[in-house]
Amino acid sequence: MRAEVILSPGEFSLHDLTGKTGIVIDVFRFTTTILTALEAGIERFCPVAEIEDAWALKNSHPDFLLAGERQALNISGFDFGNSPLDHYGKEYAGGDLVCSTTNGTRAIHGARGAQEIVLASMRSAAAVAAYVKEQGRDLVFLPAGLAGKFSLEDTWCAGFILSLLELEELGDGAKVALLTYEQISREDLVHSAHGKRLQGLGLLEDLDFCLELNASSGVVIWDQNSGWGALKR
Amino acid sequence: MRAEVILSPGEFSLHDLTGKTGIVIDVFRFTTTILTALEAGIERFCPVAEIEDAWALKNSHPDFLLAGERQALNISGFDFGNSPLDHYGKEYAGGDLVCSTTNGTRAIHGARGAQEIVLASMRSAAAVAAYVKEQGRDLVFLPAGLAGKFSLEDTWCAGFILSLLELEELGDGAKVALLTYEQISREDLVHSAHGKRLQGLGLLEDLDFCLELNASSGVVIWDQNSGWGALKR
């Protein structure tokens, strides 16, 4: 098994994901929030690029729930924002969630072409590591970044998962992600560019929740053909 | 002084360089080669995107010299390739060099908008560090990368220069570049993606030359208004 980490969203289109497992990471907060919503009972989710796309789906399927953010703020008329705390501790009896977030949605679609697309977060890192190891494919990590730029916490999370896998063959980006995990403390991630931004919006509880390691055994898979994703286990 | 390192060429357009010093790094081999050519007596250089642009300049100024590469190979009819060994130990009596390389040219133009644009390499790292410290502006490093992707050796070089500057305020990308320098040995850079590619082309002597630290006291500046660059000192 070989692994590469694409350090910037600006490169997503330049890497060949054919036959590989794509691992999308948006710690603050999309992949954390989706995991939490699915574990609370939401049955499936559909990431869409534009707010208008979400409303179009809602118009044809009035039972769909809408979630998302723009610049970390809730979208008017949507059922949920992009906070995992919207869902944590809830018990839903199913439901279809249409989501529109900036970074996470871009990263998920950037993983198109991979054999399988897995969503990962700090909370599901060990579960994702075990799952992709079983699958045995080469890995490409797609840290979602912040507004198209490198993200320290997403790269750190990729490095953390790599540390659990102990692979022998790492691409240059994967080597750097592993170093990032080994040399930067998890506590320091609240001071990343994205962390500071969310702190400025008063979202410190979200940060703490998103930075908790291995709190979940859930593995989320997104099916690029149907456009919907769900818990695999 | 604050510093950021843009880890991928895919992000060049997303960063604001206004009022800052932009530091372009293409260790393998553009910025190393330009430094070496200028120190051998070439008076100035002009980076252009396309081979046709170089020929157009040559047609109107037959005394111009042409240099460059495509996929690390020499361009038919050009005076020089992109090897620093083309120039090392030579003594030119001036001359105007028009250059077209893939990664370096993109990075130089990616630095447009900066207050001043400096070219750096392993050989000139300490000289560049001393120069930009004197200037006192905030810094943005632009590692040129490889075909639009992250480059380990260019990022390492940025980290090396940062280690000499000992700045207090580093952006997330700069923190990671500094770690890369601290944790990855210089000898290992011949095994980077770019290093392996040049090794495969039999360019090991070029690699050794490009990886030599602080062998030069030259500082190269590119003037984005005229399109020409030269040795500043």
Interface residues (C-beta under 8 A of the other chain):
Chain A: I6 L7 S8 P9 G10 E11 L14 H15 A147 G148 K149 F150 S151 L152 T155 G171 D172 G173 K175 V176 L179 T180 E182 Q183 I184 S192 A193
Chain B: I6 L7 S8 P9 G10 E11 L14 H15 A147 G148 K149 F150 S151 L152 T155 G171 D172 G173 K175 V176 L179 T180 E182 Q183 I184 S192 A193
